[in-house]
Structure formats: structure tokens, C-alpha cells
Amino acid sequence: MPGFLRRRWQLAQIKRLVALAYGHVPAYRTLWRATGIEPERIRTFFDFATLPVTDKQFFRKHREEEIVHDSFSPGGYYFMETSGSTGEPFRFPRSTSHYLQRRFRHAKAFDFGMLRFLFWRGFSRHEIFDMKLAEIRINPRRGAPYCLYLPTADMRNDPAGVLRALREFEPDVLNSRPTVLVELARLAERLPREERPRLRFVLSHGEELMPSQREYIRDVFGCDMHEFYGLTEVGAIGGDCEVHHGLHLFEETCFVEVVDAEGRPLPAGEFGRVVVTHFYNHALPFIRYDTGDSGVILDEPCPCGLRARRLIVRGRLGGFFTIGGKRFNYSEFQMILSGFSTIVLRYQFAKVSKEAVELRIIPAPAYSAEEALRLRQAFRDTLGIEPVVKVVDNIPYTDGGKTRFIVDETAR
Ligand SMILES: [Zn+2]
């Protein structure tokens, strides 16, 4: 979609959504009234940017009836829950008569982001609906004929069984979190190539995918790998193309802004908080909703030819550590580590005493002791701390298949 059409479409959706939220969702009405905002006055993107940024904490403060569209009947929505990286649960309503689910009823197992991705890759509708999908996820949905859902718990209890099931089902697409996919690839690597599951694509979501992880998974399964970015609250926001530089935004279903600390939009190319407005959850529209991630929007054309803008996400801002009396944000660790992503498949920082932090690493094939030394030096030079770098064979992950990147073991 050309830029001017995209902007026109998004502005129309935004106006519609603002009127709906003001008229029907008490939490928004109270918030906007308190700041003197009238929905009729929201006519441009500039006006829209005057609306306060919302977040999980804002909605958590309200009673459930204040965050549900007041004319929805109880059958019109259901509650979903996300724990997020902060560990605070958040319950929010989602419309049952999802516009996209109605339009793509026959493809209910594929979410819209994935469908769009496959269209992007040049597959026809016909081919896509013939594809088989396997997902490893915390709560397996009931299997549709073309879908195989495996619980994350199986990865722990019967990893060989997971590989066997995938091999028998022969999915075209495998979708899971990077942590789970890396663990699966580590198992599959021990098998001769012809005994590994044959896949056309691997898709990842729910965690940042490191370049080393992409390379490794691609090598083990001999197929390309794509990353999706999204939130439980709003679904997929973007996915990467074969160029693998930034995630093309799903501009038709959401409007993504990168903003400063005061919620003012930043121009493309500048780094800030990622805020999203999603067009289709009418039970509770998420408007200028803080994703908790930071990132940068790329506006220049992508070599792949897609016109959708791209977003580079730089992980969660949250998570603090106090070491030797100094306070560190996890993002500072992550920043250093991103320079070493070719040597690390998975990692975890553990505070093991008041003064000491351990960096546990499952190494990528390119790992060497010299590189580990350089890594340690980078920490010393940048932050003044020297983590003990420890190569391990196992880093536990959550039931949902996510790595806990920082753990405080002194708190026990
Ligand atoms: Zn592209």
C-alpha cells in the first residue's frame, strides 16, 4: 500500500476507534475527559498524538466493567490473560466476533499475521490453505486437520517424541518461541539430516530472535526462518521478510508509533518506546498502548519491495539488577551482548551473590574461549563489572517456553 493510502486508511481507523472508545469504554472516557480531550477534535495524526499513552498498569487499575465496551453482551467477548515479562498478570477482554476470523473462517488455525506473511512470500491462497502447520505452545489448541499443536511441556518430558511427531506430521511451517526452537534444533542436530523434520519455514514469536539463533535453526533444518513480533493483547504487529532487517509492520491492522518519554512521536530513525494502536479488538480497543519494548521505525524502502514500514525492536526495557551497590538495567546487558550474538545461542544472567553475576551461555558453533574473554572485557569496559562466563548445557525455560534472561539467585 503506498504511503499516502496507508496514512489515509490508518487515520480513518483511528478516528473510528477513538469515537468508539470514548462513547463506550468508561476507562478511556474518564482518562480523556480528565485531560480535556474531545474525540471530535481528533482529526489528524498530530491530534491523535495528544492522547495519553496507555499501558498494562492503566487497565489493571480499572474494574473489569470499566474496560469492556458497554454495549457488548457477555457472549460477545471473553477474557484473555497475559503475564508478560514483568510477571504481573493482566486480564483483558477480546471480542469473539473478530472481523478477521469471520473473513478467514476456513483458515482459523493461521493467524492473520502468518497468512499475510505467506502471501508476502508469494504463495497463493490455494497453496496456503493446503499447508500444514505445527506449533509448540503452552496451551495446545484443539488440532484442526492441517494443524499439529504440541505442548511446551512435551519438550521437557519427551523431546524425542516431539521430534518424532513433527517428522510424522511433516508440517510446512513450524511456529514457536526462539528458546523452544533452539532447544529443538539442538536435539535435531544429533540426528542425521534425513531423520530431521522437513520444514519449509520456521517462524518465531514471543521473544527476540538473535541472529545466531536464526543461523543455527536455519542450518539444522535447512530452511528459512522468520520472526514475528506482537503482543498477546493485540496479536502480531509485524514480521520480517527474506532480507531479515527489521519487521514489516502490519499497517492495515495496527498503527505503530515510536515515542519519547512524554509520549510524543519520534521521527523515523529515532529510537524510543514502541506504542501500538490496534484496530480490531472492539471489546477493548488498545489505543496508544505501550508495548514495554523500545525500538526504531525504518521508513526507507526495503530491498524486498514491500512498502510496509519496518520496525526494529530492542527488547524489553524492564528488569533491574543491583550489583556491588550499582544499579543496572537489563537492557544495558543486552546491548553489550548483541555485539556477541554470533557466539551465543541462549544466555542467562544470574546474580549469584551481592557482588557477583554469572553469565551462562549455551554456545553457538562460532564460540571460542577468546571470544568469551572479549565478552568479559566488554562488560568491564562498559559497565565496570565482570561477569563470570560459564558455558552450560542447559538453561531452564518457563512453561510458556521463554528464557528468563535475568534471575536473582540471592533472593532465595
Ligand atoms: Zn523487506
Residues whose N, C-alpha, C, O or C-beta is under 5 A from the ligand:
A	BS01	ZN	C241 V243 C302 C304 L306
